[in-house]
Amino acid sequence: MSKGKSAIRTTYFSILTNFLLALVKWLAGILGNSYALIADAIESTADIFSSFLVLLGLKYSSRPADDTHPYGHGRIEPLITFIVVIFLIISAFVIAKESIHNIQTPHELPKPWTLIVLAAIIVWKEISFRIIIKKSKQLNSTSLKADAWHHRSDAITSIAAFIGISIALFAGEGYESADDWAALLASCLIIYNCYGIFRPALAEIMDEHLYEDLEEEVRLKSLQVTGVQLIEKCYIRKIGMQYQIDLHAVVDANLTVREGHQIAHDLKDFLIAQLDDIGNVFVHIEPFEEKKIFRT
């Protein structure tokens, strides 16, 4: 199965999980008189829409390169991640606004059985996070990673709700708003997690160099290609689920243009065959000069 199809299947799993849990949370929150659970349901509902965006982004990014997109369509992934972060921020502000309103409004205690519902939700959300984050690392997908952190944020929200409802139930009358304070805390945690999702996507779209380990591996393997004396420059950018590499390879200055051209092709083919997730390698040939000091 291709990486694109595997990522899409993972997203379908995420959508189904979010839909079922959102339904459970809405019912439990309304029937169990818990705004923390309703706040949780709001986030899960937003997660459904954000997962659909991730799905659309993955389908678009899997398109092959064409005349107008010679590097492929992978840049859509960090853009989708930005939209997912916006969804999370909006959800957090809606939760915070309603929490503050409910703190100021007297209401009944949550039902004790809501704790059982929350415990099951926390376990399932953490399992979902681990499944999707593992896939995001295997497939090298920024948007899948953002979707995974949605599940972790949801689990954190549920933990806060569990604590708040527990305090309200065990402390009794006068502590009804503990449930709402928990929802307010959850909104703050969601905002905090947004940065962790946003920062890698920003680095990707800005071509920030974050791949020192891969660069070192590229430099070492390049020297295994006959004719390559050293690598002067090595630049790496991530586009979608693959890396694009720009190399300056140093060769014997007395080689013919044809021989240098062949070395460039050999180097490109070797690196693509030896390393995972390499979309393309662009090789520039440099003549060797003894007096010139190259970066190694």
Backbone torsions as a table, in degrees:
resi	resn	phi	psi	omega
1	MET	NA	135.5	179.9
2	SER	-69.2	161.3	-179.8
3	LYS	-63.0	-39.3	-179.4
4	GLY	-61.5	-44.9	-179.7
5	LYS	-66.8	-38.4	178.6
6	SER	-63.7	-42.0	178.5
7	ALA	-64.5	-40.3	-179.8
8	ILE	-65.1	-41.8	177.3
9	ARG	-61.9	-39.3	178.1
10	THR	-63.3	-38.0	179.5
11	THR	-68.2	-37.2	175.5
12	TYR	-60.1	-41.0	176.6
13	PHE	-60.3	-42.0	-179.4
14	SER	-64.4	-43.3	-179.5
15	ILE	-62.8	-46.4	-179.8
16	LEU	-61.8	-44.0	178.9
17	THR	-60.2	-47.1	-178.6
18	ASN	-64.3	-38.8	-179.5
19	PHE	-63.9	-48.2	-178.1
20	LEU	-65.0	-43.7	-178.8
21	LEU	-69.8	-36.6	177.1
22	ALA	-61.2	-42.1	178.7
23	LEU	-61.3	-46.2	179.4
24	VAL	-61.9	-42.9	-177.2
25	LYS	-67.1	-42.7	178.3
26	TRP	-60.1	-46.9	-179.2
27	LEU	-64.4	-46.6	-178.5
28	ALA	-67.0	-38.6	-179.9
29	GLY	-65.1	-44.1	-179.0
30	ILE	-71.4	-48.6	-178.0
31	LEU	-72.0	-30.9	-177.2
32	GLY	-93.5	3.3	176.0
33	ASN	59.6	42.7	-178.9
34	SER	-123.7	112.9	177.6
35	TYR	-73.4	-27.3	177.1
36	ALA	-60.2	-39.1	176.8
37	LEU	-70.6	-37.7	177.0
38	ILE	-64.6	-40.5	176.3
39	ALA	-60.7	-41.8	176.1
40	ASP	-59.9	-41.3	179.5
41	ALA	-65.1	-36.9	177.9
42	ILE	-60.9	-44.6	179.9
43	GLU	-64.8	-42.5	-179.8
44	SER	-64.3	-35.7	176.9
45	THR	-65.3	-42.1	175.7
46	ALA	-63.2	-35.3	179.1
47	ASP	-62.6	-33.9	178.6
48	ILE	-60.5	-47.9	-179.0
49	PHE	-67.1	-39.7	179.9
50	SER	-67.6	-34.9	176.8
51	SER	-66.4	-35.4	174.8
52	PHE	-63.6	-39.2	177.2
53	LEU	-63.4	-42.6	177.4
54	VAL	-60.2	-42.3	178.9
55	LEU	-60.2	-48.0	179.4
56	LEU	-62.5	-40.3	178.9
57	GLY	-63.5	-42.4	179.9
58	LEU	-65.9	-39.9	178.3
59	LYS	-64.2	-40.1	179.9
60	TYR	-70.2	-41.9	-176.7
61	SER	-68.0	-22.1	-179.1
62	SER	-79.4	-5.9	176.9
63	ARG	-63.8	143.4	179.2
64	PRO	-71.2	163.0	176.9
65	ALA	-62.1	148.6	177.2
66	ASP	-139.5	-171.7	-175.4
67	ASP	-62.6	-36.1	-178.4
68	THR	-90.2	-14.7	178.0
69	HIS	-132.5	71.5	-175.8
70	PRO	-63.5	-21.4	177.7
71	TYR	-94.4	7.9	-177.1
72	GLY	88.9	-168.8	-174.6
73	HIS	-116.1	19.4	-173.4
74	GLY	-67.3	-19.1	-179.2
75	ARG	-64.8	-16.0	179.1
76	ILE	-64.3	-25.7	-177.1
77	GLU	-60.7	-54.8	178.7
78	PRO	-64.7	-30.6	177.5
79	LEU	-64.7	-42.4	176.7
80	ILE	-62.9	-38.9	178.7
81	THR	-59.9	-40.4	177.5
82	PHE	-60.4	-41.5	-179.9
83	ILE	-66.5	-39.3	177.5
84	VAL	-59.9	-42.2	178.5
85	VAL	-62.5	-40.2	177.7
86	ILE	-61.4	-42.1	176.2
87	PHE	-58.0	-43.9	-179.4
88	LEU	-63.2	-43.9	-178.9
89	ILE	-63.6	-43.6	178.0
90	ILE	-60.8	-44.2	178.6
91	SER	-59.1	-43.2	-178.4
92	ALA	-62.5	-41.8	-178.9
93	PHE	-70.0	-36.6	177.0
94	VAL	-64.1	-44.5	179.2
95	ILE	-61.8	-45.2	-178.5
96	ALA	-62.8	-44.2	-178.7
97	LYS	-60.6	-48.0	-178.5
98	GLU	-68.9	-33.7	178.4
99	SER	-63.2	-45.4	179.9
100	ILE	-62.8	-40.5	178.2
101	HIS	-62.0	-44.2	-177.9
102	ASN	-71.2	-29.8	176.9
103	ILE	-62.5	-34.5	-177.8
104	GLN	-86.1	-5.8	-176.8
105	THR	-115.5	120.1	178.6
106	PRO	-60.4	140.6	178.2
107	HIS	-155.2	173.4	-177.4
108	GLU	-78.0	163.6	175.9
109	LEU	-69.6	150.1	174.4
110	PRO	-65.2	159.7	177.4
111	LYS	-77.2	140.9	-178.4
112	PRO	-58.3	-34.0	-176.6
113	TRP	-67.5	-13.9	178.5
114	THR	-65.0	-24.7	177.6
115	LEU	-65.4	-37.4	178.3
116	ILE	-64.9	-43.2	178.1
117	VAL	-60.2	-45.8	-178.9
118	LEU	-64.1	-40.6	179.6
119	ALA	-59.7	-44.2	178.9
120	ALA	-64.7	-39.8	-179.7
121	ILE	-64.5	-44.0	-179.5
122	ILE	-59.3	-46.3	-179.9
123	VAL	-62.1	-47.2	-177.1
124	TRP	-67.2	-38.9	179.4
125	LYS	-65.4	-38.6	178.4
126	GLU	-67.2	-39.1	176.3
127	ILE	-62.6	-43.8	179.2
128	SER	-61.2	-43.1	178.1
129	PHE	-58.1	-47.2	-176.7
130	ARG	-65.9	-37.0	178.0
131	ILE	-64.8	-47.2	-174.0
132	ILE	-76.7	-36.4	178.9
133	ILE	-67.1	-34.4	176.1
134	LYS	-63.9	-43.5	178.4
135	LYS	-64.8	-39.2	-178.7
136	SER	-63.0	-35.5	178.0
137	LYS	-73.2	-40.4	178.1
138	GLN	-63.0	-38.9	-174.8
139	LEU	-96.4	-5.8	177.7
140	ASN	61.4	43.1	-174.2
141	SER	-109.3	120.4	178.7
142	THR	-68.0	-42.5	-177.2
143	SER	-69.3	-34.1	175.6
144	LEU	-66.7	-36.6	177.5
145	LYS	-63.1	-41.6	177.4
146	ALA	-62.6	-40.7	179.2
147	ASP	-65.0	-38.0	177.4
148	ALA	-62.2	-42.9	-179.1
149	TRP	-69.3	-21.2	170.6
150	HIS	-60.9	-42.8	179.7
151	HIS	-66.4	-39.8	177.9
152	ARG	-65.6	-41.2	177.3
153	SER	-61.3	-39.5	178.4
154	ASP	-63.7	-40.9	178.3
155	ALA	-63.7	-40.9	178.9
156	ILE	-63.8	-43.0	177.2
157	THR	-59.1	-42.0	-179.9
158	SER	-66.9	-37.0	177.2
159	ILE	-63.7	-43.7	178.0
160	ALA	-61.4	-41.3	178.3
161	ALA	-63.8	-41.1	179.8
162	PHE	-60.3	-44.8	179.5
163	ILE	-64.5	-45.1	-178.5
164	GLY	-63.0	-44.5	179.5
165	ILE	-65.9	-38.3	178.7
166	SER	-61.1	-45.1	178.9
167	ILE	-62.5	-45.1	-178.7
168	ALA	-61.1	-41.7	-176.8
169	LEU	-73.1	-43.8	-176.1
170	PHE	-78.3	-32.7	179.8
171	ALA	-80.8	-28.7	174.5
172	GLY	82.8	-151.2	-174.8
173	GLU	-57.0	135.7	-178.3
174	GLY	98.6	-13.7	-178.8
175	TYR	-116.1	21.4	-178.9
176	GLU	-59.2	-32.1	-175.6
177	SER	-78.0	-4.4	177.9
178	ALA	-57.9	-35.6	176.9
179	ASP	-59.5	-42.1	-178.1
180	ASP	-75.0	-36.4	175.1
181	TRP	-62.0	-35.9	177.6
182	ALA	-63.6	-41.7	178.3
183	ALA	-64.4	-38.5	178.4
184	LEU	-64.7	-43.1	176.7
185	LEU	-61.5	-40.6	180.0
186	ALA	-60.6	-39.0	179.5
187	SER	-63.2	-37.2	177.2
188	CYS	-66.5	-39.7	179.1
189	LEU	-65.8	-36.2	178.4
190	ILE	-63.7	-44.7	178.1
191	ILE	-59.9	-42.5	179.5
192	TYR	-60.8	-42.8	-179.1
193	ASN	-68.7	-22.9	-179.6
194	CYS	-59.6	-37.3	-179.4
195	TYR	-63.5	-41.0	180.0
196	GLY	-64.1	-27.5	177.1
197	ILE	-82.8	-39.7	-173.7
198	PHE	-71.8	-39.9	-171.0
199	ARG	-61.2	-47.5	179.5
200	PRO	-63.9	-35.9	179.1
201	ALA	-66.2	-39.7	177.4
202	LEU	-63.6	-43.1	178.7
203	ALA	-60.5	-38.8	-179.4
204	GLU	-66.7	-45.7	-176.2
205	ILE	-73.3	-22.1	177.3
206	MET	-92.4	4.8	-178.6
207	ASP	56.0	38.3	177.2
208	GLU	-68.8	137.9	-177.2
209	HIS	-84.1	108.2	-177.7
210	LEU	-127.8	19.6	-168.4
211	TYR	-122.6	51.3	-177.4
212	GLU	-60.2	-40.6	-179.2
213	ASP	-63.6	-43.8	178.6
214	LEU	-66.5	-38.6	178.1
215	GLU	-60.6	-44.3	179.6
216	GLU	-62.3	-40.7	179.3
217	GLU	-65.8	-40.1	178.2
218	VAL	-62.8	-44.3	-179.5
219	ARG	-62.2	-43.6	-178.3
220	LEU	-67.6	-44.3	-178.0
221	LYS	-69.9	-31.0	179.9
222	SER	-61.1	-32.9	-178.9
223	LEU	-70.5	-12.1	177.3
224	GLN	-80.2	-11.9	-179.7
225	VAL	-84.1	127.7	-178.9
226	THR	-58.4	127.6	177.6
227	GLY	101.9	-19.6	178.9
228	VAL	-85.2	117.8	-178.0
229	GLN	-89.9	-37.7	173.1
230	LEU	-168.6	168.4	178.2
231	ILE	-107.5	119.2	-179.3
232	GLU	-78.3	-50.4	-178.8
233	LYS	-130.9	148.4	177.4
234	CYS	-146.5	111.9	179.2
235	TYR	-115.5	136.5	-177.3
236	ILE	-129.4	132.4	174.1
237	ARG	-128.9	151.0	179.1
238	LYS	-106.7	126.9	177.2
239	ILE	-127.3	109.9	-176.2
240	GLY	68.5	-125.5	-178.4
241	MET	-100.0	7.5	-175.9
242	GLN	-128.8	162.6	178.7
243	TYR	-106.0	141.8	172.6
244	GLN	-110.3	130.4	-174.2
245	ILE	-118.5	132.7	173.9
246	ASP	-112.8	123.0	-175.9
247	LEU	-123.8	144.8	166.4
248	HIS	-112.5	105.8	-177.3
249	ALA	-99.6	130.9	-178.9
250	VAL	-93.8	128.2	-180.0
251	VAL	-130.4	172.5	177.4
252	ASP	-57.6	128.4	-177.0
253	ALA	-67.2	-17.4	-176.8
254	ASN	-90.7	0.3	178.4
255	LEU	-69.8	154.7	175.6
256	THR	-77.8	164.9	177.4
257	VAL	-58.9	-41.3	-179.8
258	ARG	-61.7	-41.9	-179.4
259	GLU	-67.5	-41.0	177.6
260	GLY	-64.9	-38.6	178.1
261	HIS	-62.8	-39.7	180.0
262	GLN	-67.3	-39.0	177.6
263	ILE	-62.2	-40.7	178.9
264	ALA	-60.6	-43.7	178.3
265	HIS	-65.9	-41.9	179.3
266	ASP	-61.7	-41.5	-179.3
267	LEU	-64.5	-46.0	178.7
268	LYS	-59.3	-50.5	-177.6
269	ASP	-63.3	-37.9	-178.9
270	PHE	-65.6	-45.7	-178.4
271	LEU	-66.0	-41.4	178.8
272	ILE	-63.6	-36.7	-179.8
273	ALA	-74.3	-33.2	-172.9
274	GLN	-89.5	-26.8	-174.3
275	LEU	-113.5	147.3	179.3
276	ASP	-82.7	151.3	170.8
277	ASP	63.4	29.0	176.7
278	ILE	-94.8	115.8	-179.9
279	GLY	-79.4	-45.2	179.9
280	ASN	-160.2	157.4	177.8
281	VAL	-130.4	124.2	178.0
282	PHE	-105.8	119.6	-173.4
283	VAL	-112.0	126.0	172.8
284	HIS	-108.9	128.4	-177.3
285	ILE	-91.3	129.4	177.6
286	GLU	-114.8	137.6	176.2
287	PRO	-76.7	142.0	179.7
288	PHE	-74.1	130.9	175.8
289	GLU	-130.3	121.1	-174.5
290	GLU	-60.2	-34.4	-175.9
291	LYS	-82.9	-10.1	-178.0
292	LYS	-90.0	132.4	179.7
293	ILE	-95.6	120.2	179.4
294	PHE	-101.2	150.4	172.0
295	ARG	-70.4	133.7	179.7
296	THR	-116.7	NA	NA
